[in-house]
Amino acid sequence: MSYLEYSVKSVPSGFRKILHLNWPLLLLLASVCGVGFLMLYSVAGGSFSPWAEPQMKRFGLGLALMLVVAMVPIWLWRNLSGVAYGFSFLLLIAVALIGEERKGAQRWIDLGPV
């Protein structure tokens, strides 16, 4: 049995996974983002509306998405890794073939008004 298989079998499942998250890292992330929110609030002259409020909404959405991704079993990510690699490789080839050139570099696939 390899180390990865042993580690995958010892990972808790379900709601117990929340207890095994890296809480100090999440606290550090929230602290750094909190300082960023305060800076945006300060730059806006004591108002949340122009910059801080949308940033807080995006942070909340990103945090929720991060927790959802953390709850997915690791074996699923391992099984999907080959598909993700292949898709990324196809996108790189698509950029080389049909990508638009802007500012002297060919790096964008025009998706229209998306």
C-alpha positions, 0 to 999 in steps of 0.5 A: 500500500502506498503512502497516498492510499494510506493517507486517503483511507485515513481521511475523515468523511462527511461533517467530520472533515470540517473538524480536520480543516487547517483552522490556523491557516483559515484564521490567517487568511481571514485576518489578511483579508480583514486588513485588506477590507479595512484598507479599502474602507479607508481609501474610500473615505470611510464608506464600504460601498465603492470597493470594500463591500463587493470585495467582502461579497467575493471573499464570502463566496470564495470562502464558501466555495473553498469549503465545498471543494474541501468537502469533496473526497480526495479520490475524486480530485485524483480521478479527475486530475487527468481529465483536467490536465487534458482539458488544459492542454487542449486550451493551450493548443486552442490559444496557439491556433485561434487565439487573438493577438493583443499588444504583441502577444497571442494569448486570448481566446475571444469568447464574445460578449461573455 
